[in-house]
Amino acid sequence: MAKYEYKVIPAPAKGAKTPGIKAGEARFANTIEALLNAQAASGWEYLRSDLLPSDERQGLTSTQTVYRTLMIFRRMTADEDSAADEVIAVAQGVAEAMAPDAQPPQRREPVLTPVTPARADPAPRPEPEVEPSPPIEPDTPETPTKD
């Protein structure tokens, strides 16, 4: 079962001045929007607004009934009981798996089979002997020499 905690704050009575927003209705809507976004950022979910009577003193001896508009928010609380039950269930499962009467897992040895080649590789061929070619002489005309 979900458990909630609640937060009640007074609704703003008038809109705050904001640059770029001129109309009173738009200022009020912007103020409410900012309040809702600030509460949502803190994890509170808007639930509803209520108009409730409040008796206040007026003068020395009399009272007056004033109606207040309140905004109500809620958020889910961490249910410690269900979280603890979940941890206990996991711990029991681990304890049962590690119990001494439980059979230890059998170790399987890998099966090693020799691998035979698909075909025999041919013997390497001897490299042919290459005879060295005579050195190439440059093509230059012979010049006569004087004796």
CNS distance restraints for C-alpha pairs under 8 A (distance, minus, plus):
assign (resid   2 and name CA) (resid  76 and name CA) 6.92 0.50 0.50
assign (resid   2 and name CA) (resid  77 and name CA) 7.81 0.50 0.50
assign (resid   2 and name CA) (resid  79 and name CA) 7.64 0.50 0.50
assign (resid   3 and name CA) (resid  76 and name CA) 5.79 0.50 0.50
assign (resid   3 and name CA) (resid  77 and name CA) 5.66 0.50 0.50
assign (resid   3 and name CA) (resid  78 and name CA) 7.78 0.50 0.50
assign (resid   3 and name CA) (resid  79 and name CA) 7.05 0.50 0.50
assign (resid   4 and name CA) (resid  74 and name CA) 6.28 0.50 0.50
assign (resid   4 and name CA) (resid  75 and name CA) 5.46 0.50 0.50
assign (resid   4 and name CA) (resid  76 and name CA) 4.37 0.50 0.50
assign (resid   4 and name CA) (resid  77 and name CA) 5.32 0.50 0.50
assign (resid   5 and name CA) (resid  74 and name CA) 5.59 0.50 0.50
assign (resid   5 and name CA) (resid  75 and name CA) 5.66 0.50 0.50
assign (resid   5 and name CA) (resid  76 and name CA) 6.38 0.50 0.50
assign (resid   5 and name CA) (resid  77 and name CA) 6.34 0.50 0.50
assign (resid   6 and name CA) (resid  72 and name CA) 6.98 0.50 0.50
assign (resid   6 and name CA) (resid  73 and name CA) 5.63 0.50 0.50
assign (resid   6 and name CA) (resid  74 and name CA) 4.33 0.50 0.50
assign (resid   6 and name CA) (resid  75 and name CA) 6.68 0.50 0.50
assign (resid   7 and name CA) (resid  72 and name CA) 5.85 0.50 0.50
assign (resid   7 and name CA) (resid  73 and name CA) 5.08 0.50 0.50
assign (resid   7 and name CA) (resid  74 and name CA) 6.10 0.50 0.50
assign (resid   8 and name CA) (resid  70 and name CA) 6.41 0.50 0.50
assign (resid   8 and name CA) (resid  71 and name CA) 5.65 0.50 0.50
assign (resid   8 and name CA) (resid  72 and name CA) 4.59 0.50 0.50
assign (resid   8 and name CA) (resid  73 and name CA) 6.31 0.50 0.50
assign (resid   9 and name CA) (resid  70 and name CA) 5.67 0.50 0.50
assign (resid   9 and name CA) (resid  71 and name CA) 5.37 0.50 0.50
assign (resid   9 and name CA) (resid  72 and name CA) 6.70 0.50 0.50
assign (resid  10 and name CA) (resid  68 and name CA) 7.41 0.50 0.50
assign (resid  10 and name CA) (resid  69 and name CA) 6.12 0.50 0.50
assign (resid  10 and name CA) (resid  70 and name CA) 4.47 0.50 0.50
assign (resid  10 and name CA) (resid  71 and name CA) 5.98 0.50 0.50
assign (resid  11 and name CA) (resid  32 and name CA) 7.92 0.50 0.50
assign (resid  11 and name CA) (resid  69 and name CA) 5.62 0.50 0.50
assign (resid  11 and name CA) (resid  70 and name CA) 5.26 0.50 0.50
assign (resid  11 and name CA) (resid  71 and name CA) 5.71 0.50 0.50
assign (resid  12 and name CA) (resid  31 and name CA) 7.56 0.50 0.50
assign (resid  12 and name CA) (resid  32 and name CA) 7.26 0.50 0.50
assign (resid  14 and name CA) (resid  28 and name CA) 5.87 0.50 0.50
assign (resid  15 and name CA) (resid  24 and name CA) 6.69 0.50 0.50
assign (resid  15 and name CA) (resid  25 and name CA) 7.64 0.50 0.50
assign (resid  15 and name CA) (resid  26 and name CA) 7.91 0.50 0.50
assign (resid  15 and name CA) (resid  27 and name CA) 4.64 0.50 0.50
assign (resid  15 and name CA) (resid  28 and name CA) 3.66 0.50 0.50
assign (resid  15 and name CA) (resid  29 and name CA) 7.19 0.50 0.50
assign (resid  15 and name CA) (resid  30 and name CA) 7.25 0.50 0.50
assign (resid  15 and name CA) (resid  31 and name CA) 5.48 0.50 0.50
assign (resid  15 and name CA) (resid  32 and name CA) 7.99 0.50 0.50
assign (resid  16 and name CA) (resid  27 and name CA) 6.01 0.50 0.50
assign (resid  16 and name CA) (resid  28 and name CA) 6.82 0.50 0.50
assign (resid  16 and name CA) (resid  30 and name CA) 7.99 0.50 0.50
assign (resid  16 and name CA) (resid  31 and name CA) 6.05 0.50 0.50
assign (resid  17 and name CA) (resid  21 and name CA) 7.55 0.50 0.50
assign (resid  17 and name CA) (resid  27 and name CA) 6.49 0.50 0.50
assign (resid  18 and name CA) (resid  22 and name CA) 7.98 0.50 0.50
assign (resid  18 and name CA) (resid  27 and name CA) 6.92 0.50 0.50
assign (resid  21 and name CA) (resid  26 and name CA) 6.53 0.50 0.50
assign (resid  21 and name CA) (resid  27 and name CA) 6.19 0.50 0.50
assign (resid  22 and name CA) (resid  26 and name CA) 7.23 0.50 0.50
assign (resid  22 and name CA) (resid  27 and name CA) 7.08 0.50 0.50
assign (resid  23 and name CA) (resid  27 and name CA) 6.28 0.50 0.50
assign (resid  24 and name CA) (resid  28 and name CA) 6.20 0.50 0.50
assign (resid  25 and name CA) (resid  29 and name CA) 6.24 0.50 0.50
assign (resid  26 and name CA) (resid  30 and name CA) 6.07 0.50 0.50
assign (resid  27 and name CA) (resid  31 and name CA) 6.20 0.50 0.50
assign (resid  28 and name CA) (resid  32 and name CA) 6.32 0.50 0.50
assign (resid  29 and name CA) (resid  33 and name CA) 6.12 0.50 0.50
assign (resid  30 and name CA) (resid  34 and name CA) 6.17 0.50 0.50
assign (resid  31 and name CA) (resid  35 and name CA) 6.27 0.50 0.50
assign (resid  32 and name CA) (resid  36 and name CA) 6.18 0.50 0.50
assign (resid  33 and name CA) (resid  37 and name CA) 6.14 0.50 0.50
assign (resid  34 and name CA) (resid  38 and name CA) 6.09 0.50 0.50
assign (resid  35 and name CA) (resid  39 and name CA) 6.33 0.50 0.50
assign (resid  36 and name CA) (resid  40 and name CA) 6.11 0.50 0.50
assign (resid  36 and name CA) (resid  46 and name CA) 7.07 0.50 0.50
assign (resid  37 and name CA) (resid  41 and name CA) 6.11 0.50 0.50
assign (resid  38 and name CA) (resid  42 and name CA) 6.66 0.50 0.50
assign (resid  39 and name CA) (resid  43 and name CA) 6.60 0.50 0.50
assign (resid  39 and name CA) (resid  44 and name CA) 5.31 0.50 0.50
assign (resid  39 and name CA) (resid  45 and name CA) 7.39 0.50 0.50
assign (resid  40 and name CA) (resid  44 and name CA) 4.85 0.50 0.50
assign (resid  40 and name CA) (resid  45 and name CA) 5.90 0.50 0.50
assign (resid  40 and name CA) (resid  46 and name CA) 7.63 0.50 0.50
assign (resid  43 and name CA) (resid  75 and name CA) 6.53 0.50 0.50
assign (resid  44 and name CA) (resid  73 and name CA) 5.72 0.50 0.50
assign (resid  44 and name CA) (resid  74 and name CA) 5.41 0.50 0.50
assign (resid  44 and name CA) (resid  75 and name CA) 5.11 0.50 0.50
assign (resid  45 and name CA) (resid  73 and name CA) 5.29 0.50 0.50
assign (resid  45 and name CA) (resid  74 and name CA) 5.21 0.50 0.50
assign (resid  45 and name CA) (resid  75 and name CA) 5.91 0.50 0.50
assign (resid  46 and name CA) (resid  71 and name CA) 7.74 0.50 0.50
assign (resid  46 and name CA) (resid  72 and name CA) 6.34 0.50 0.50
assign (resid  46 and name CA) (resid  73 and name CA) 4.47 0.50 0.50
assign (resid  46 and name CA) (resid  74 and name CA) 6.58 0.50 0.50
assign (resid  47 and name CA) (resid  71 and name CA) 7.82 0.50 0.50
assign (resid  47 and name CA) (resid  72 and name CA) 5.55 0.50 0.50
assign (resid  47 and name CA) (resid  73 and name CA) 5.13 0.50 0.50
assign (resid  47 and name CA) (resid  74 and name CA) 6.54 0.50 0.50
assign (resid  48 and name CA) (resid  71 and name CA) 6.08 0.50 0.50
assign (resid  48 and name CA) (resid  72 and name CA) 5.39 0.50 0.50
assign (resid  48 and name CA) (resid  73 and name CA) 7.22 0.50 0.50
assign (resid  49 and name CA) (resid  69 and name CA) 6.74 0.50 0.50
assign (resid  49 and name CA) (resid  70 and name CA) 5.50 0.50 0.50
assign (resid  49 and name CA) (resid  71 and name CA) 4.39 0.50 0.50
assign (resid  49 and name CA) (resid  72 and name CA) 5.92 0.50 0.50
assign (resid  50 and name CA) (resid  69 and name CA) 5.63 0.50 0.50
assign (resid  50 and name CA) (resid  70 and name CA) 5.31 0.50 0.50
assign (resid  50 and name CA) (resid  71 and name CA) 6.56 0.50 0.50
assign (resid  50 and name CA) (resid  72 and name CA) 7.73 0.50 0.50
assign (resid  51 and name CA) (resid  67 and name CA) 6.24 0.50 0.50
assign (resid  51 and name CA) (resid  68 and name CA) 5.50 0.50 0.50
assign (resid  51 and name CA) (resid  69 and name CA) 4.44 0.50 0.50
assign (resid  51 and name CA) (resid  70 and name CA) 6.37 0.50 0.50
assign (resid  52 and name CA) (resid  67 and name CA) 5.41 0.50 0.50
assign (resid  52 and name CA) (resid  68 and name CA) 5.38 0.50 0.50
assign (resid  52 and name CA) (resid  69 and name CA) 6.47 0.50 0.50
assign (resid  52 and name CA) (resid  70 and name CA) 7.53 0.50 0.50
assign (resid  53 and name CA) (resid  65 and name CA) 6.24 0.50 0.50
assign (resid  53 and name CA) (resid  66 and name CA) 5.65 0.50 0.50
assign (resid  53 and name CA) (resid  67 and name CA) 4.32 0.50 0.50
assign (resid  53 and name CA) (resid  68 and name CA) 6.25 0.50 0.50
assign (resid  54 and name CA) (resid  65 and name CA) 5.49 0.50 0.50
assign (resid  54 and name CA) (resid  66 and name CA) 5.12 0.50 0.50
assign (resid  54 and name CA) (resid  67 and name CA) 5.89 0.50 0.50
assign (resid  54 and name CA) (resid  68 and name CA) 6.95 0.50 0.50
assign (resid  55 and name CA) (resid  63 and name CA) 6.30 0.50 0.50
assign (resid  55 and name CA) (resid  64 and name CA) 5.56 0.50 0.50
assign (resid  55 and name CA) (resid  65 and name CA) 4.43 0.50 0.50
assign (resid  55 and name CA) (resid  66 and name CA) 6.16 0.50 0.50
assign (resid  56 and name CA) (resid  63 and name CA) 5.38 0.50 0.50
assign (resid  56 and name CA) (resid  64 and name CA) 5.32 0.50 0.50
assign (resid  56 and name CA) (resid  65 and name CA) 6.24 0.50 0.50
assign (resid  56 and name CA) (resid  66 and name CA) 6.94 0.50 0.50
assign (resid  57 and name CA) (resid  61 and name CA) 7.49 0.50 0.50
assign (resid  57 and name CA) (resid  62 and name CA) 6.00 0.50 0.50
assign (resid  57 and name CA) (resid  63 and name CA) 4.27 0.50 0.50
assign (resid  57 and name CA) (resid  64 and name CA) 6.14 0.50 0.50
assign (resid  58 and name CA) (resid  62 and name CA) 5.31 0.50 0.50
assign (resid  58 and name CA) (resid  63 and name CA) 5.03 0.50 0.50
assign (resid  58 and name CA) (resid  64 and name CA) 6.04 0.50 0.50
assign (resid  59 and name CA) (resid  63 and name CA) 7.80 0.50 0.50
assign (resid  79 and name CA) (resid  83 and name CA) 6.42 0.50 0.50
assign (resid  80 and name CA) (resid  84 and name CA) 5.96 0.50 0.50
assign (resid  81 and name CA) (resid  85 and name CA) 6.13 0.50 0.50
assign (resid  82 and name CA) (resid  86 and name CA) 6.19 0.50 0.50
assign (resid  83 and name CA) (resid  87 and name CA) 6.38 0.50 0.50
assign (resid  84 and name CA) (resid  88 and name CA) 6.15 0.50 0.50
assign (resid  85 and name CA) (resid  89 and name CA) 6.16 0.50 0.50
assign (resid  86 and name CA) (resid  90 and name CA) 6.35 0.50 0.50
assign (resid  87 and name CA) (resid  91 and name CA) 6.18 0.50 0.50
assign (resid  88 and name CA) (resid  92 and name CA) 6.13 0.50 0.50
assign (resid  89 and name CA) (resid  93 and name CA) 6.29 0.50 0.50
assign (resid  90 and name CA) (resid  94 and name CA) 6.37 0.50 0.50
assign (resid  91 and name CA) (resid  95 and name CA) 6.12 0.50 0.50
assign (resid  92 and name CA) (resid  96 and name CA) 6.10 0.50 0.50
assign (resid  93 and name CA) (resid  97 and name CA) 6.31 0.50 0.50
assign (resid  94 and name CA) (resid  98 and name CA) 6.28 0.50 0.50
assign (resid  95 and name CA) (resid  99 and name CA) 6.03 0.50 0.50
assign (resid  97 and name CA) (resid 102 and name CA) 7.01 0.50 0.50
assign (resid  98 and name CA) (resid 102 and name CA) 7.03 0.50 0.50
